C-alpha cells in the first residue's frame, strides 16, 4: 500500500486494473470531468495510455473501505513545465485524479484523498509545492481543492483540450506553511 489514511487507501496501478479504468473512462458522467465525453476509453486504449513504459507518473488505484473507486497519478514537474508555470528550481509535484464510481461523489472522499496525497508528497517526496490545473468551469472540484488549502495562482488560457475545444484552467497550488 502506497498511502493509507483511515478508510482510504492508494495502491500502485496493476495491469489487471485496466478493466476498471476502461469501465470508469467509458462512463459519460466521469468523462464529463476527466478526458471528455468525446474521448471514451476501451481496454486497448487504457493499456496504451496508462501502461506506457516511459511514464514518469506514479499511478494508483484509490480504494475506499476496500472497494476500488478511482484513480490518481502524481509526478514531479519537469523544468519546462516549472518555467511555463513561473516556478524556480523547487521540488513541485502535480496530481490528477478522479473518482470513477459515481455513487462515491459528494461524500467528502475527494477532500480526504487530496489531503492524504498532499501530506504524502510533502513529507515523503519533500515537495515544496503541489499543483493542479483544473478547468475553470469545474467549480465543484475547485471548491474541494480550496477546502484542502489550494489557492488559485494563475489563469491558464486555452490550456486543455476537452470535448473538442481548448478550455481555460486554473493553476492552483498548495504550499506548506513555514513552521
DOKESE-112723 format. One record per residue: z, x, y of N, C-alpha, C in turn; residue in three letters. Coordinates in steps of 0.02 Angstrom, whole numbers, plus 50000, padded with zeros to 5 digits. Layout:
BEGIN
ZXYZXYZXYALA/...
This chain:
BEGIN
500005004249941500005000050000500005004550062UNK/499545003350106499495007450166500015005350218UNK/500064998850230500544996250279500864990050248UNK/501524989650256501884983650233502384981750286UNK/502394975350303502844972850354503044965750335UNK/503584965150298503804958550275503304955350228UNK/503054949450244502584945850202501874948550207UNK/501764952950255501104955550271501014962450241UNK/500434963450207500274969950179499544971550194UNK/499404978050200498724980350207498614985850156UNK/498094984850116497924989850066497204991950077UNK/497044997950055496365000550063495854996150026UNK/495284995350057494734991550029494494994549963UNK/494364990349913494104992549848493444988949836UNK/493024991849794492364989049781492404981749758UNK/492914980149719492994973249695493094968149751UNK/493264970649811493364966249869492714963849900UNK/492154966449874491514964449903491394956849898UNK/491644953849845491564946549836491964942749889UNK/492574945049903492994942049955492654942550023UNK/492404948550040492084949450104491464945050110UNK/491074944550057490474940250058490674932950068UNK/491224930850037491464923950046491644922750120UNK/492044927250147492274926350216491694926850265UNK/491244931650254490704933050302490084928750289UNK/490174923450251489654918350246489934911550269UNK/490554911650292490884905650318490724905150393UNK/490414899750414490204899150485490794899250533UNK/491384896850511491974896950555492194904150569UNK/492164908450518492334915450527491794919050567UNK/491164917650549490604920950582490544919350656UNK/490804913650676490804911850747491154917250788UNK/491654920450759492044925450794491894932650772UNK/491634933650712491534940350686490834940750656UNK/490404944550686489724945850664489214940650687UNK/489404934350696488944929150719488674924850663UNK/488594918350679488374913550628487654914750607UNK/487284918650646486594920350628486564926650584UNK/487144929150563487164935450527487624934950465UNK/487494930150420487924929550361487814935450313UNK/488334936750273488324942250225488314939550155UNK/487924942650111487994941650040488284948050011UNK/488394948349946488724954149915488314960549928UNK/487664960049924487234965949935487324968750006UNK/487324964250055487414966450125488124969250135UNK/488624966150105489304968750109489324975850082UNK/489014976950025489004983649995488684988750041UNK/488134986850074487794991450120488214993050181UNK/488524987950209488874988750273489584991450264UNK/489944989050215490654990650209490794996550162UNK/490314998450122490445003750073489985009750082UNK/489755010850144489355016850159489805022950153UNK/489535028350125489935034250110490155038150171UNK/489775037750225489915041950283490345038550336UNK/490635033050320491045029450368491675033150386UNK/491845033050450492465036150473493045031150476UNK/492895024750466493415019650470493855019550408UNK/494475017750420494935016150365494885008550359UNK/494655006250301494514999150291495034996150243UNK/495304990450263495854987550225495784979950216UNK/496074977650162496144970450149496854968650172UNK/496894962950206497534960350229497784955350177UNK/498404956150157498724951350112499314948250147UNK/499414941750134499984938250162500304934250105UNK/500934935650093501294932550037500904933349972UNK/500594939149962500234940749900499524938049897UNK/499294934449947498604931849946498174935949994UNK/497574937649971497104941250013496814936450064UNK/496914938050129496714933250181496234936050233UNK/496144942650235495714945250288495584952650281UNK/495284955250334495034962050336495224965350402UNK/495374971850399495494975850459495224982850447UNK/494954985650501494754992750498495004996150561UNK/495165002550555495365006450613495055013350607UNK/494965016550665494595022750668494775026350732UNK/494745033050729494855036950789494205036950830UNK/494265035650895493675035650937493375042650942UNK/492725043050937492385049450945492325051151019UNK/492115057251033492085059751102491615055551145UNK/491045053651117490555049651156490855042851176UNK/491185039551129491485033051144492055033751194UNK/492465038951186493005040151234492725040851305UNK/492195044751311491885045751377491595039251404UNK/491265035451362490975028951383491525024451410UNK/492095024551378492655020251399493065023251456UNK/492935029651473493275032851529493925036251510UNK/493985038451448494585041851425494475049351419UNK/495025052951426495005060251419495125062151346UNK/495355068151335495475070751268496145068351241UNK/496175062151223496775059251193496605057051122UNK/497135055651084497035052651018497025045151028UNK/496445042151021496365034951033496055031850970UNK/496365026550947496115022850889495855016050912UNK/495325013950879495065007250887495185003350824UNK/495184996850830495284992550773494864986150779UNK/494644983650722494274977350717494574973550658UNK/494624967050664494944963150612494734955850614UNK/494844952550559494764945250557495174942550499UNK/495414936350508495724932650453495184928250425UNK/495004929450363494444925950331494634919350299UNK/495264918350286495504911950258495734907650317UNK/495314902950338495424899350400496074895250400UNK/496324893450342496954889750341497544894050363UNK/497444900650370497964905150394497904906550469UNK/497424903450503497354904150575497914900350610UNK/498084902550669498574899150713499264898550682UNK/499464903650644500134903650613500544909850634UNK/500284913750682500644919750703500514925850661UNK/500094925250611499954930950566499564936350603UNK/499104934350647498724939250685499174943650728UNK/499664940550759500144944350800500524949250757UNK/500764946950699501124951450653500674957150630UNK/500044955550616499564960550594499454965950647UNK/499314963750708499164968550762499784972850777UNK/500364969750779500974973650791501084978950737UNK/500964977150674501064981850619500554987550622UNK/499934986050638499424991250640499534995850700UNK/499714993050757499854997150816500435001950801UNK/500964999350772501535003550754501325009150708UNK/500925007550657500685012550609500265017950645UNK/499805015750687499355020550720499745025150768UNK/500245022550801500625026650848501115031250811UNK/501455028550761501955032550727501665037350674UNK/501165035150638500895039150583500275043250603UNK/499855040550646499235043850666499305047150735UNK/499895046350766500055049250831499575047250886UNK/499345041050883498875038450934499225038051001UNK/498865040251053499105039451122498955032451148UNK/498425029351121498225022651140497875019351080UNK/497875012751080497485008851032497065004151074UNK/496415003851057495954999751097495574994851053UNK/495354989451085494904984551053494414982251106UNK/493884978951084493384976451131493164969351114UNK/493634964551119493464957551103492974954651154UNK/492564950051131492104946651176492504942451225UNK/492274942251287492624938851342492784931551325UNK/492334928151292492424920951277492954919751223UNK/493154924751186493624923951130494344924051156UNK/494514918851194495154918651228495754918351180UNK/495664915051123496224914551075496424921551051UNK/495924925551033496074932351009496374936551066UNK/496094935951125496354939851182497074938051196UNK/497254931651193497954929551203498404932851151UNK/498174932951088498564936051034498674943451050UNK/498144946951069498204954151083498664955351143UNK/498614951151194499054951851252499784950751234UNK/499924946051188500614945051164500874951251130UNK/500424955351103500614961551068500654967551116UNK/500544966351180500614971751229499954974951253UNK/499384972251231498744974951254498614972451324UNK/498274976651363498084974951432497324975751439UNK/497034971251479496324971951496496234978051541UNK/495754982251523495654988451560494984988451597UNK/494474985851564493804986651592493344981451561UNK/492924978351602492404973851577491824977951552UNK/491584976451492491014979851462490424975051460UNK/489994975051512489454970251515488954971151458UNK/488744965451431488224965351378488354970751325UNK/488954970851300489194976251256489044975051182UNK/489024968751160488974967351089488474961851076UNK/488014963151029487534958151009487884953050964UNK/487854946750985488184941450947487764935150954UNK/487544932650898487144926550894486554926650942UNK/486194932250939485554932850975485584935051047UNK/486174936251074486214938651142486764943851149UNK/486664948251198487174953251211487724949951253UNK/488344950651229488914947251259489364952451294UNK/489674950051348490174954051383490804954551340UNK/491134960251343491754961351307492274964251356UNK/492894963451338493434966851373493624973051334UNK/493694978651367494044984351338494774982951351UNK/495154982351298495874981351304496224987151270UNK/496814988751294497174994451265497924993051259UNK/498204996351210498924996551202499125003751214UNK/499575004751260499815011551275500565011351269UNK/500855015451224501585015251215501945017051279UNK/502515013851289502935015451347503265022251335UNK/503305026151387503645032651381504395031451372UNK/504675035151327505395034351312505815037851363UNK/
